[in-house]
Amino acid sequence: MPAPGPDRGPGAGASVLDLSIPSDVAEIPGVVDAVVERCTAHRFSRQACSLNVRVALLEALANAVVKGNRQADDKRVHVRAVVDDARLVVDVQDEGEPFDLDASAQDPLTPEGLLREDGRGIFLMRRLMDAVERLPGIPRGNVVRLTLRRA
C-alpha cells in the first residue's frame, strides 16, 4: 500500500487502519464506520465525519468493489486510512484494470447526466474531499486517494 502522504508520514498520535475486504458490497458499511469513528476521535467536525467522509468513502469503495473488481470472489479491496489532528488520508486499492480518473468523471448536472442512474461517484468525492487522486505506479489495480484536511 502506498505511503500515507505524498511528502510525509503520519503525524504524532495518528490512527492507522489497514483492512482488506472481499469484493462484496455488504462489507462497505463496516469499513466506512471504522474510518468515520477514527475521524470523530480526532475531533474532525460532525459534518466532515458524518457527511463528507461517509459519502466520499462509500463511493470510492463501491467503485472499487463494483467497477474495479467487478465483485469477483477472488479479488479484494485494500483500505489504508491514516488520520491525525491535521488530515485524513484514505487509500482505496482495487485489483481491476487501470483507469483514468479524470476521463471517468462525469458531470451529473448535464441534461444527460441528470437521467443516469450512475456516474456521480467521482463528482461527489471531489465535492466532499479536499483532494481525490489516482496514484500512479501501482503494479496491480488502482489506488484512489481521498484527502480531507481539518478545517
ROVOGU-105189 format. One record per residue (C-alpha): residue number from 1; x, y, z; chain. Coordinates in nm, 4 decimals. Example, Ala and Ser with C-alpha at 12.3 -4.5 7.8 and 13.67 -1.06 7.14 Angstrom:
2
<nunu seq="1" east="1.2300" north="-0.4500" up="0.7800" mol="A"/>
<nunu seq="2" east="1.3670" north="-0.1060" up="0.7140" mol="A"/>
% end
This chain:
151
<nunu seq="1" east="0.0000" north="0.0000" up="0.0000" mol="A"/>
<nunu seq="2" east="0.1297" north="0.3478" up="-0.0750" mol="A"/>
<nunu seq="3" east="0.2635" north="0.5794" up="0.1948" mol="A"/>
<nunu seq="4" east="0.0085" north="0.7809" up="0.3932" mol="A"/>
<nunu seq="5" east="0.1016" north="1.1096" up="0.2335" mol="A"/>
<nunu seq="6" east="0.2897" north="1.2358" up="-0.0682" mol="A"/>
<nunu seq="7" east="0.5546" north="1.4116" up="0.1391" mol="A"/>
<nunu seq="8" east="0.5330" north="1.2880" up="0.4968" mol="A"/>
<nunu seq="9" east="0.4201" north="1.0014" up="0.7142" mol="A"/>
<nunu seq="10" east="0.1509" north="1.0049" up="0.9795" mol="A"/>
<nunu seq="11" east="0.1695" north="1.2787" up="1.2404" mol="A"/>
<nunu seq="12" east="0.2120" north="1.2202" up="1.6103" mol="A"/>
<nunu seq="13" east="-0.0877" north="1.0467" up="1.7599" mol="A"/>
<nunu seq="14" east="-0.2102" north="0.9284" up="1.4214" mol="A"/>
<nunu seq="15" east="-0.4587" north="0.6483" up="1.3943" mol="A"/>
<nunu seq="16" east="-0.3868" north="0.3975" up="1.1177" mol="A"/>
<nunu seq="17" east="-0.6366" north="0.1469" up="0.9839" mol="A"/>
<nunu seq="18" east="-0.5315" north="-0.1233" up="0.7361" mol="A"/>
<nunu seq="19" east="-0.8041" north="-0.3514" up="0.6045" mol="A"/>
<nunu seq="20" east="-0.8509" north="-0.5985" up="0.3244" mol="A"/>
<nunu seq="21" east="-1.2101" north="-0.6887" up="0.2386" mol="A"/>
<nunu seq="22" east="-1.3742" north="-0.9214" up="-0.0119" mol="A"/>
<nunu seq="23" east="-1.5275" north="-0.7655" up="-0.3226" mol="A"/>
<nunu seq="24" east="-1.8713" north="-0.7652" up="-0.1646" mol="A"/>
<nunu seq="25" east="-2.0829" north="-0.4504" up="-0.1249" mol="A"/>
<nunu seq="26" east="-2.2041" north="-0.5823" up="0.2122" mol="A"/>
<nunu seq="27" east="-1.8535" north="-0.5153" up="0.3506" mol="A"/>
<nunu seq="28" east="-1.8613" north="-0.1426" up="0.2686" mol="A"/>
<nunu seq="29" east="-2.0610" north="-0.0043" up="0.5662" mol="A"/>
<nunu seq="30" east="-1.8260" north="-0.1599" up="0.8231" mol="A"/>
<nunu seq="31" east="-1.5210" north="-0.0004" up="0.6614" mol="A"/>
<nunu seq="32" east="-1.6933" north="0.3375" up="0.6377" mol="A"/>
<nunu seq="33" east="-1.7989" north="0.3193" up="1.0035" mol="A"/>
<nunu seq="34" east="-1.4430" north="0.2326" up="1.1149" mol="A"/>
<nunu seq="35" east="-1.2945" north="0.5300" up="0.9282" mol="A"/>
<nunu seq="36" east="-1.5662" north="0.7699" up="1.0475" mol="A"/>
<nunu seq="37" east="-1.5049" north="0.6540" up="1.4058" mol="A"/>
<nunu seq="38" east="-1.1360" north="0.7455" up="1.3763" mol="A"/>
<nunu seq="39" east="-1.2224" north="1.0780" up="1.2175" mol="A"/>
<nunu seq="40" east="-1.4567" north="1.1537" up="1.5073" mol="A"/>
<nunu seq="41" east="-1.1924" north="1.0515" up="1.7618" mol="A"/>
<nunu seq="42" east="-0.9591" north="1.3118" up="1.6124" mol="A"/>
<nunu seq="43" east="-1.2321" north="1.5747" up="1.6520" mol="A"/>
<nunu seq="44" east="-1.2977" north="1.6495" up="1.2877" mol="A"/>
<nunu seq="45" east="-1.6259" north="1.8369" up="1.2518" mol="A"/>
<nunu seq="46" east="-1.9502" north="1.6445" up="1.2702" mol="A"/>
<nunu seq="47" east="-2.0270" north="1.7350" up="0.9071" mol="A"/>
<nunu seq="48" east="-1.6836" north="1.6232" up="0.7892" mol="A"/>
<nunu seq="49" east="-1.7181" north="1.2842" up="0.9591" mol="A"/>
<nunu seq="50" east="-2.0871" north="1.2149" up="0.9113" mol="A"/>
<nunu seq="51" east="-2.1293" north="1.3535" up="0.5604" mol="A"/>
<nunu seq="52" east="-1.8100" north="1.4254" up="0.3697" mol="A"/>
<nunu seq="53" east="-1.6067" north="1.1213" up="0.4724" mol="A"/>
<nunu seq="54" east="-1.9024" north="0.8849" up="0.4854" mol="A"/>
<nunu seq="55" east="-2.0336" north="0.9657" up="0.1358" mol="A"/>
<nunu seq="56" east="-1.6954" north="1.0020" up="-0.0367" mol="A"/>
<nunu seq="57" east="-1.5594" north="0.6783" up="0.1085" mol="A"/>
<nunu seq="58" east="-1.8805" north="0.4905" up="0.0322" mol="A"/>
<nunu seq="59" east="-1.8472" north="0.5993" up="-0.3322" mol="A"/>
<nunu seq="60" east="-1.4772" north="0.5100" up="-0.3517" mol="A"/>
<nunu seq="61" east="-1.5375" north="0.1650" up="-0.2026" mol="A"/>
<nunu seq="62" east="-1.8389" north="0.0995" up="-0.4241" mol="A"/>
<nunu seq="63" east="-1.6319" north="0.1902" up="-0.7315" mol="A"/>
<nunu seq="64" east="-1.3507" north="-0.0417" up="-0.6186" mol="A"/>
<nunu seq="65" east="-1.5839" north="-0.3358" up="-0.5493" mol="A"/>
<nunu seq="66" east="-1.8275" north="-0.2967" up="-0.8397" mol="A"/>
<nunu seq="67" east="-1.6285" north="-0.1300" up="-1.1175" mol="A"/>
<nunu seq="68" east="-1.2686" north="-0.2175" up="-1.0321" mol="A"/>
<nunu seq="69" east="-1.3022" north="-0.5737" up="-0.9065" mol="A"/>
<nunu seq="70" east="-1.6381" north="-0.6437" up="-1.0708" mol="A"/>
<nunu seq="71" east="-1.7434" north="-0.8145" up="-0.7453" mol="A"/>
<nunu seq="72" east="-1.5147" north="-1.1071" up="-0.8280" mol="A"/>
<nunu seq="73" east="-1.4847" north="-1.3574" up="-0.5431" mol="A"/>
<nunu seq="74" east="-1.1100" north="-1.3919" up="-0.5969" mol="A"/>
<nunu seq="75" east="-1.0358" north="-1.0184" up="-0.5689" mol="A"/>
<nunu seq="76" east="-1.0064" north="-0.7947" up="-0.2656" mol="A"/>
<nunu seq="77" east="-1.0194" north="-0.4259" up="-0.1839" mol="A"/>
<nunu seq="78" east="-0.7440" north="-0.2884" up="0.0388" mol="A"/>
<nunu seq="79" east="-0.8032" north="0.0194" up="0.2504" mol="A"/>
<nunu seq="80" east="-0.5476" north="0.2232" up="0.4421" mol="A"/>
<nunu seq="81" east="-0.6723" north="0.5183" up="0.6423" mol="A"/>
<nunu seq="82" east="-0.4402" north="0.7494" up="0.8309" mol="A"/>
<nunu seq="83" east="-0.5954" north="1.0215" up="1.0423" mol="A"/>
<nunu seq="84" east="-0.4209" north="1.2701" up="1.2663" mol="A"/>
<nunu seq="85" east="-0.5157" north="1.6095" up="1.4006" mol="A"/>
<nunu seq="86" east="-0.4403" north="1.7771" up="1.0658" mol="A"/>
<nunu seq="87" east="-0.5814" north="1.5491" up="0.7980" mol="A"/>
<nunu seq="88" east="-0.7377" north="1.2231" up="0.6923" mol="A"/>
<nunu seq="89" east="-0.5855" north="1.0269" up="0.4050" mol="A"/>
<nunu seq="90" east="-0.7635" north="0.7167" up="0.2774" mol="A"/>
<nunu seq="91" east="-0.6210" north="0.4938" up="0.0053" mol="A"/>
<nunu seq="92" east="-0.8648" north="0.2526" up="-0.1591" mol="A"/>
<nunu seq="93" east="-0.6951" north="-0.0104" up="-0.3751" mol="A"/>
<nunu seq="94" east="-0.8729" north="-0.2490" up="-0.6096" mol="A"/>
<nunu seq="95" east="-0.7356" north="-0.5273" up="-0.8304" mol="A"/>
<nunu seq="96" east="-0.9044" north="-0.4106" up="-1.1511" mol="A"/>
<nunu seq="97" east="-0.7863" north="-0.2763" up="-1.4820" mol="A"/>
<nunu seq="98" east="-0.6199" north="0.0667" up="-1.4775" mol="A"/>
<nunu seq="99" east="-0.8443" north="0.3657" up="-1.5464" mol="A"/>
<nunu seq="100" east="-0.8117" north="0.7392" up="-1.5958" mol="A"/>
<nunu seq="101" east="-0.9762" north="0.9198" up="-1.3042" mol="A"/>
<nunu seq="102" east="-1.0383" north="1.2418" up="-1.4962" mol="A"/>
<nunu seq="103" east="-1.1754" north="1.0643" up="-1.8034" mol="A"/>
<nunu seq="104" east="-1.4043" north="0.8555" up="-1.5814" mol="A"/>
<nunu seq="105" east="-1.5516" north="1.1587" up="-1.4063" mol="A"/>
<nunu seq="106" east="-1.8846" north="1.2670" up="-1.5483" mol="A"/>
<nunu seq="107" east="-2.0798" north="1.5807" up="-1.4788" mol="A"/>
<nunu seq="108" east="-2.4129" north="1.4653" up="-1.3364" mol="A"/>
<nunu seq="109" east="-2.5511" north="1.8168" up="-1.3770" mol="A"/>
<nunu seq="110" east="-2.5714" north="1.7972" up="-1.7574" mol="A"/>
<nunu seq="111" east="-2.9107" north="1.7097" up="-1.9096" mol="A"/>
<nunu seq="112" east="-2.7836" north="1.3574" up="-1.9925" mol="A"/>
<nunu seq="113" east="-2.6246" north="1.3201" up="-1.6508" mol="A"/>
<nunu seq="114" east="-2.9432" north="1.4040" up="-1.4662" mol="A"/>
<nunu seq="115" east="-3.1140" north="1.0980" up="-1.6111" mol="A"/>
<nunu seq="116" east="-2.8314" north="0.8500" up="-1.5470" mol="A"/>
<nunu seq="117" east="-2.8572" north="0.6059" up="-1.2582" mol="A"/>
<nunu seq="118" east="-2.4802" north="0.6042" up="-1.2043" mol="A"/>
<nunu seq="119" east="-2.1795" north="0.8239" up="-1.2745" mol="A"/>
<nunu seq="120" east="-2.1926" north="1.0522" up="-0.9705" mol="A"/>
<nunu seq="121" east="-1.9261" north="0.8921" up="-0.7514" mol="A"/>
<nunu seq="122" east="-1.6137" north="1.0806" up="-0.8578" mol="A"/>
<nunu seq="123" east="-1.8138" north="1.4033" up="-0.8782" mol="A"/>
<nunu seq="124" east="-1.9317" north="1.3587" up="-0.5182" mol="A"/>
<nunu seq="125" east="-1.5882" north="1.2575" up="-0.3920" mol="A"/>
<nunu seq="126" east="-1.4343" north="1.5696" up="-0.5433" mol="A"/>
<nunu seq="127" east="-1.7052" north="1.7945" up="-0.3947" mol="A"/>
<nunu seq="128" east="-1.6741" north="1.6471" up="-0.0460" mol="A"/>
<nunu seq="129" east="-1.2968" north="1.5979" up="-0.0079" mol="A"/>
<nunu seq="130" east="-1.0029" north="1.8358" up="-0.0432" mol="A"/>
<nunu seq="131" east="-0.8245" north="1.6088" up="-0.2901" mol="A"/>
<nunu seq="132" east="-0.9109" north="1.2969" up="-0.4905" mol="A"/>
<nunu seq="133" east="-0.6381" north="1.1394" up="-0.6984" mol="A"/>
<nunu seq="134" east="-0.5432" north="0.8123" up="-0.8610" mol="A"/>
<nunu seq="135" east="-0.1934" north="0.7192" up="-0.7520" mol="A"/>
<nunu seq="136" east="0.0457" north="0.6237" up="-1.0321" mol="A"/>
<nunu seq="137" east="0.2856" north="0.3319" up="-1.0433" mol="A"/>
<nunu seq="138" east="0.0643" north="0.0661" up="-0.8896" mol="A"/>
<nunu seq="139" east="0.1705" north="-0.2703" up="-1.0349" mol="A"/>
<nunu seq="140" east="-0.1709" north="-0.4323" up="-0.9931" mol="A"/>
<nunu seq="141" east="-0.5018" north="-0.2499" up="-0.9804" mol="A"/>
<nunu seq="142" east="-0.5724" north="0.1093" up="-0.8870" mol="A"/>
<nunu seq="143" east="-0.5353" north="0.3245" up="-0.5787" mol="A"/>
<nunu seq="144" east="-0.7677" north="0.6180" up="-0.5296" mol="A"/>
<nunu seq="145" east="-0.6559" north="0.8523" up="-0.2529" mol="A"/>
<nunu seq="146" east="-0.9044" north="1.0710" up="-0.0673" mol="A"/>
<nunu seq="147" east="-0.7634" north="1.3539" up="0.1446" mol="A"/>
<nunu seq="148" east="-0.9535" north="1.5761" up="0.3849" mol="A"/>
<nunu seq="149" east="-0.7730" north="1.8491" up="0.5719" mol="A"/>
<nunu seq="150" east="-0.9084" north="1.9530" up="0.9067" mol="A"/>
<nunu seq="151" east="-1.0866" north="2.2864" up="0.8838" mol="A"/>
% end
